[in-house]
Amino acid sequence: MATNLYREKHSVDLPLPRAMLAKKRAPAIGCGFAKSYARQIRDAAYEAENAIEAADYMEKRNWLKKGFMGAISRYARLPSDLIALHTIGAEIQRVKRKITEIFDSANRLKINLDTSDVEKVLIGDEYPQDYGTMHQNFEDIDLVGFGDEYKEIVGKLVDKENITLSVVSIVAMGGAGKTTLARKVYTSSSVKQHFEAASWVTISQKFKGIDLLKDIMKQIMGGRDESVAKMNEYEVGKKIHDFLLQKRYLVVLDDVWETDTWDQINKRVKAFPDATNGSRVLLTTRKEDVANHVQMPTYVHHLNKLDEEKSWELFSCKALPSYKRSVIRDVDEFEKLGRKLAKKCDGLPLALAVLGGYLSKNKNVQTWSNILYDWPSTKNGQMMRDILFRCYKDLPNHHLKACLIYLAAFPEDYVIYVPHLIQLWIAESFIPHTPKHILEETAHNYVSELAQRSLVQVVGRSRAHGWIERIRIHDILHDWCIEEARQDGFFNAIDKTAGQAGASSSSDNLISYRFSFQTLSDRILPAVPNVRSLLGFELESVSLPKLRFLRVLCIEDSTLKDFSSVIGGCIHLRLLRLTDCDSVTLPSSIGKLLYLQTIDLRGTILMSVVPNSLWEIPTLRHIYLLSWNNFSPTLQSCEKMSKLPVGLLHLMTQISEDDITLNELRRKGCEVKK
């Protein structure tokens, strides 16, 4: 559509290199000139995409116009359209010259920028042995080597002779398996049966006591109590205290950094009573002084590194799983090399799991030998960094590389809801179209691939179909992803405490196309005009800048100013997600977002009804609303909804089955989920 409109006046093609539009989305791999040229190609590809989409948007807009002027716009060219087309044509010509100059310069330096190789696109049919039902719980093997520790900690938690409230602390260095062990203990049947209430919270380095208490309250009391958001810290703590007073409970505090964390949680009111019924606190930390600081009986378990035999056991479960051994040639040679590689990992489960996941995809003796003989120094974490880089470089395509690095956008220790993540990946165009597979299926396989390689940790699965539903990434991997994303200008994460600290000086002059903001307040979010994605977490009284080329806007647990005056200008937006935000108004200009696929307003307080212009958007697939009260479509809107590609409306509150509008929506063919 867009190219036809352009050629009508200019008769020019845009010969973008093959695969460039795919490869531009992943951070560049390599060094020196090659990496610089890859970045330049990515920049040019984005500029070309913006220009082409501007023409496409013009045509979409003209086809939606009504009346006499609409007819003229569709079958003739208004002067304003001719001017816009001329501008677009000039921009495309500029991008063509830029691309030609990049390749000419690379050729003079004899740098190969050939992008003609077709990368492998990961789809389910290609890996039936990996995605079959008998291997769905592959993450369970991460407990290998911790059997004795598991029994000991479970025993301490369910000890009936110790009836006082007490703490069990797991202390170890990063990557040693603290969280993995604690998670297995927490989900064990004996622990579930012993405690009447249980909750798990991860303590980031920049936590808020009230947020932790609200999270705990929701877990132990169940349901979706909307009044919790309005409660202060004392009220939440008091409600938790009163609820737990008559119950034997377990609270897990994962990844605690500061000695006063327990005091901070209980500073307003003692939220966790000692009812002398055997309640427990399970704590994981890297620091022994943190483990010993809590003023109550404490058992400290020092989680040692795995010995040589246990290291091999964990490594072999990943690299040479039993269900694959029968088809591996020279398995004895692989085992000989594997034992030496496992020993090099210094007993760290994270290193063993990630390296094993990488080598499970590379059954080549020479590859294993090269890694062994090129093994880096273990000083300053270089061993782990080298393993992570090898694993990243080995991912089968640029789509999957981009999907992994994109996880840097989320806060540290954040539990990521996979369906939301998949919507982000699709909106970012990271997921390729493949024969016989919808985008969501390919994306789910990407998640499984990352889990198999131990690059993400599986937190939960869907009971309905067994898909991975919640994931998180290890904080060591999270830091590595942020550094890689910043160095290439792929993504930048900013928060009020750390700012951009930690960003490599080499990235200072790079353009970042995606931003993640955390815990900022009272300011306009800093972002360059060509930013394509903006994510925000716990922002207070912030304003959005004008971002014409924005594709993704996801804000969580925040207060926005001037949202309604800015959003109508984000005409390229694919995904709009505002969850648990205060006082948001959707303007009628929302109808200008002609590429919008998903609008998610769960937990967000809307100050107005959803405008009818929303239903004019031809690409809309999913609508998530908290309340039926904010939804007042006309019968004409119902007709338009039924013609949407999916026509799926998700409502978070109960509605009477006798509601006239609800029944009209269903009669028109729109699926409404409650």
Secondary structure, DSSP 8 states (H G I E B T S, - for coil): -HHHHHHHHH-------TTHHHHTTS---S-HHHHHHHHHHHHHHHHHHHHHHHHHHHHHHHHH--HHHHHHHHHS--HHHHHHHHHHHHHHHHHHHHHHHHHHHHHHTT------S------GGG-HHHHSGGGTTGGGGGGTT-HHHHHHHHHHHS-TT--S-EEEEEE--TTSSHHHHHHHHHT-HHHHHH-SEEEEEE--TT--HHHHHHHHHHHHH-S--GGGGG--HHHHHHHHHHHHTTS-EEEEEEEE--TTHHHHHTSSS--S---SS--EEEEEES-HHHHHHSSS-EEEEE-----HHHHHHHHHHHHS-HHHHTT-TTHHHHHHHHHHHHHHTTT-HHHHHHHHHHHTT---HHHHHHHHHT----GGGHHHHHHHHHHHHHSSSHHHHHHHHGGGGS-TT--EEHHHHHHHHHHTT-S--BTTB-HHHHHHHHHHHHHHTTSSEEEEE-TTT--EEEEE--HHHHHHHHHHHHHHTS-EEEETTTBTTT--GGGTTS--SEEEEES-EEEE----TT--EEEEES-EEEE----TT--EEEEES-BEESHHHHGGG-TT--EEEEES-BSB---GGGGG-TT--EEE-TT--BSS---GGGGG-TT--EEEES-GGG----HHHHHHHTTSSS-EEEESS---TT-HHHHHHHHTT-EEE-
